Amino acid sequence: MKPWRVLPVQEWDKLSACWPAIGEVKPETMSVVVVEDDAGVVIGAWALITLAHVEGFWIDPAHQKRAGVLRRLWAGIRTLAAERQIDAVITGADSPQIEVLLEHVGAQRLPAAFLLPLSHRV
């Protein structure tokens, strides 16, 4: 077994069996660490992906029944993201109402996530 290495984008086709949708990821936002056997076949892979996260959504209760604040916040986040060439963000929902709003604008649910401190040893 070879030591780990970062797989060059030109070799991402080696990952088609484990990550069929890898072609949809911008290469500048992801690096893939692989371990290969002695013949160069990938036997393990793990990606480090740079993602944007939006947090702290809030509207004053006196203005929650009006769509104007929400539309302006949505326009602001989309404009800021476009300026930074960000295509998607990670966010959470702290209420069923926020879940409905997120789904209305095309958000997709992700499986459970973990915060993984990188200082721990394996």
N, C-alpha and C positions, 0 to 999 in steps of 0.2 A: 504494500500500500504506500502511495506517495504522500508527502506532506500536503497540507492545505494550500490552495492558491486562489486568487481572484480570477474568475473565469472571464476572459475578454468577451465583449459583445459579439464578436465574430464567431464565437463558439457557443452561443446561447442555444443553438439548435440541439446541443447535447442534453438540454433540459426538457425537451418536448414531452418526454414520457411522464415526468413528474409535475411540470408546470405548463400545460397546454396553452395558457393565455399569456405567456411571458412576452410575446410580441406586442402586447398592448401596453406595456410599461415603458416609459421613457428611459432609455439607457442612462441619461445623465442624472436620474434620481435613484438609481439602484446599482449596487455592487453585489455580486453573487460569489460567496465563498464555497468552494467545492473540495471534496476529497475524491481522488480517483484511485482505481486499482492500478496494478503495474502495467496493464494494457492501455491505460488512459480512459477507461470507462468510468463515468461519474457514479460513485456509490454513496454519495452524501452531498447535500446542498443546503445552504441557508443564505437568505438574502438580507442585506442591510438596505432598507428603503428610506429615503428622505421623504417625509410626509408633512404637510401643513396641517395644523390643528386649529379649529376655531372653537372658542370657549367663551363662556360668560354671557350668553344670550339673555337679555332682560329688556322688558318694556314696562314702564310705570303702569300699575294697575288701572289708573284713570284713563290710560290711552290704549289698553289692550283690545278693546272692541273696535278700534279704528285701524284700518289696513295701512294707512299712510306711514306710520313709524316702521312697520315691518317691511314695507316695500322699499323704504329708504335704506334701512339696514342691509337688506338683501342686495340692493344696487351697490352699496358701498363695499361690502365684502367681495362681490363679484368683480368690481372694478379693481380693487386692491389686488386680488388674486391674479387677475389678467395682467396687471402691470408687473407682477412678479413671475409671470408665466407658470402659474399654478393651475392645474386642470381639475383637481379634486382635493377635498379636505376631509379630515377625520373630525367628527364631533359627537357629542352625546346628547341625550334627551333626558331631562329630569322630570318630565311629566308626560302623560298620554297626549296632551294637547300639542306639545313640542314634537312628539313622534309623528302626529298627524301632519303638522306643518312640514317636517322634514320629508316625509313620504310624498307629500303633495308636490314638492319641488324636485323629486326624483332621487332622493337619498335611498341607498340600499343598506339593509341591515347586515352587519358583520357578525361572525361568531364571537364568542366571548374572547376577551383580550386580557393580557397580563402585563403588569409593569415589571420588567426584568432588570434589576440592578446588575450592571456589568462588572462590578467589583467582586462578585462571588466566584469562587473557583469550582471547576468541575473535577 
